[in-house]
Amino acid sequence: MEDKISEREPVVRFTGAELLAFGVRLAEHRERTGWKQRELSRRTEIRTPRLSNIERGKASPRLDELARLSRALDLPLDVLVYGPASPSKNPEPEELLRILLTLAHPEEREAITWVLRWLVQSYRQARRGESAEVQS
């Protein structure tokens, strides 16, 4: 008889950037195996919606989930969590933007792009001494 792990199992605490990077890394490893989320869900007993949220950086995995993911993907835990190289500081801004845009829903991508354009325009105007106005 298998012991059921409590739903109160500790959640791994990632920064926002680390969580996004982890989700992308998890999805890449899953895709390399040729599995859909449903197959990884079946092999790890992590519900597909939860797995989706973890891959999109919207949920932090619990410790037991990390262990199951590591076993199912046949990856050392440190490689799954940190990637093939040793842990580094936060990803570069360009990498964060790539991750954010990759994981975002198309409507969210449009909003993110609009905000970034507005920020760049506002920055340029501020450098020229002009007041920033929102333009769509």
Secondary structure, DSSP 8 states (H G I E B T S, - for coil): ------TT--B----HHHHHHHHHHHHHHHHHHT--HHHHHHHHT--HHHHHHHHTTSS--BHHHHHHHHHHHT--HHHHHH-SS---SS--HHHHHHHHHHHS-HHHHHHHHHHHHHHHHHHHHHHHT-------
